[in-house]
C-alpha cells in the first residue's frame, strides 16, 4: 500500500486515493502537493524494490464514543529514491546519499523516510478495509 500510494502522490493522482486515504488527509495533501517543487514530488515515490526497511512505530486499539473498536498502526519506511535532491535540505538535516557503480557511471540515490498510519474498524459487521489516516514524508511534504 505504501508503494502504491507514494507513487500516486508523486504523480498527483489524488482521485485514485479516495478509497485508500481518509478525506481529511487527502485535503491536506492537495494543498501541500500544489506547492511542492518537482524534485520533491519525484522523491515521494517509493518503488517496492527500493524499500530498505520497515518498522511499526505505534500500535493502538481504541474505542470511539459509540463503542466501535478500531486498530491503528503507524508504519515507518526507509526507501531509496533517485530524485534530484540537494545534499542539504531545509532545516539543515542531512539527506543520506548512496552511490552505486564506479565513478564513471555513478547513480546517486537518497535514503528517505516516510510515516504512514493505517486504521481499520474491528467492530462486528464493519468492512475489513484499512484506511491511511496519516502521511508524512519528512523534509519533503512539510
C-alpha positions as CSV (number, residue, x, y, z in Angstrom):
1,X,0.0,0.0,0.0
2,X,2.8,2.4,0.8
3,X,4.5,2.0,-2.6
4,X,1.2,2.4,-4.5
5,X,0.1,5.4,-2.5
6,X,3.5,7.1,-2.6
7,X,3.7,6.7,-6.4
8,X,0.2,8.1,-6.9
9,X,1.1,11.1,-4.7
10,X,4.2,11.7,-6.8
11,X,2.1,11.6,-9.9
12,X,-0.6,13.9,-8.3
13,X,-3.3,11.3,-9.0
14,X,-5.2,12.0,-5.8
15,X,-8.6,11.0,-7.3
16,X,-7.3,7.4,-7.3
17,X,-6.7,7.5,-3.5
18,X,-10.3,8.1,-2.4
19,X,-10.8,4.5,-1.2
20,X,-7.3,4.3,0.4
21,X,-6.8,7.6,2.2
22,X,-9.1,9.5,4.6
23,X,-10.8,12.6,3.2
24,X,-9.1,14.8,5.8
25,X,-5.6,13.6,4.8
26,X,-6.5,14.0,1.1
27,X,-7.5,17.6,1.6
28,X,-4.2,18.4,3.3
29,X,-2.2,16.6,0.6
30,X,-4.0,18.5,-2.2
31,X,-2.8,21.8,-0.6
32,X,0.8,20.6,0.1
33,X,1.3,18.9,-3.3
34,X,0.3,22.0,-5.2
35,X,3.2,23.9,-3.6
36,X,5.9,21.2,-4.0
37,X,8.8,21.6,-6.4
38,X,9.1,18.8,-9.0
39,X,12.2,17.2,-7.4
40,X,10.4,16.9,-4.0
41,X,7.3,15.5,-5.7
42,X,9.5,12.9,-7.5
43,X,11.1,12.0,-4.2
44,X,7.8,10.9,-2.7
45,X,7.6,7.8,-5.0
46,X,8.9,4.6,-3.3
47,X,9.3,1.6,-5.6
48,X,8.5,-1.6,-3.8
49,X,12.0,-2.9,-4.6
50,X,13.6,0.2,-3.2
51,X,12.1,-0.1,0.3
52,X,15.1,-0.9,2.5
53,X,13.5,-1.2,6.0
54,X,10.1,-1.0,7.7
55,X,9.1,-1.0,11.3
56,X,5.9,-0.3,13.2
57,X,6.1,2.9,15.2
58,X,2.9,2.6,17.2
59,X,0.0,0.2,17.5
60,X,-3.2,1.3,19.2
61,X,-6.5,-0.3,19.9
62,X,-9.2,2.1,20.9
63,X,-13.0,2.6,21.1
64,X,-14.9,5.7,19.9
65,X,-17.9,7.3,21.8
66,X,-20.3,4.9,20.1
67,X,-18.4,1.8,21.2
68,X,-16.9,1.0,17.9
69,X,-13.5,-0.7,18.0
70,X,-10.5,0.5,15.9
71,X,-6.9,-0.6,15.4
72,X,-4.3,2.0,14.3
73,X,-0.8,1.1,13.1
74,X,1.9,3.7,12.4
75,X,4.4,2.3,10.0
76,X,7.9,3.8,9.2
77,X,9.5,3.2,5.9
78,X,13.1,3.8,4.7
79,X,13.4,3.8,0.9
80,X,15.9,4.7,-1.8
81,X,15.0,7.3,-4.4
82,X,16.9,8.8,-7.3
83,X,15.2,12.2,-7.3
84,X,17.5,15.1,-7.9
85,X,17.6,16.5,-4.3
86,X,20.3,18.7,-2.9
87,X,22.7,17.2,-0.4
88,X,21.4,19.5,2.3
89,X,17.7,20.2,2.6
90,X,15.9,23.0,4.6
91,X,16.3,22.6,8.3
92,X,20.0,21.7,8.0
93,X,19.1,18.0,8.0
94,X,21.4,15.7,6.1
95,X,19.9,13.5,3.4
96,X,21.8,10.3,3.1
97,X,23.2,9.7,-0.4
98,X,24.3,6.4,-1.7
99,X,26.4,6.0,-4.9
100,X,26.1,2.8,-7.0
101,X,28.6,1.8,-9.6
102,X,32.1,3.2,-10.3
103,X,32.9,6.9,-10.7
104,X,32.2,7.0,-14.4
105,X,28.7,5.5,-14.1
106,X,27.7,6.6,-10.6
107,X,24.0,6.6,-9.8
108,X,23.0,8.7,-6.8
109,X,20.2,7.6,-4.5
110,X,18.8,9.2,-1.4
111,X,17.7,7.2,1.6
112,X,14.4,8.8,2.6
113,X,11.9,8.2,5.3
114,X,8.1,8.2,5.4
115,X,5.5,7.5,8.1
116,X,2.0,6.2,7.2
117,X,-0.7,5.4,9.7
118,X,-3.2,2.7,8.8
119,X,-6.6,2.4,10.6
120,X,-9.2,-0.3,10.5
121,X,-12.5,-0.7,12.3
122,X,-12.8,-4.1,14.0
123,X,-16.4,-3.7,15.2
124,X,-18.5,-6.8,14.3
125,X,-20.1,-6.3,10.9
126,X,-17.7,-3.5,9.8
127,X,-16.0,-3.6,6.4
128,X,-12.5,-5.1,6.7
129,X,-10.9,-2.2,4.9
130,X,-7.8,-0.4,6.0
131,X,-7.6,3.4,5.6
132,X,-4.5,5.6,5.7
133,X,-5.1,8.3,8.3
134,X,-1.7,10.0,8.3
135,X,1.0,10.5,5.6
136,X,4.3,12.1,6.4
137,X,7.4,12.5,4.2
138,X,9.7,14.5,6.5
139,X,11.5,17.3,4.7
140,X,9.5,16.7,1.5
141,X,5.9,17.2,2.4
142,X,6.0,20.0,5.0
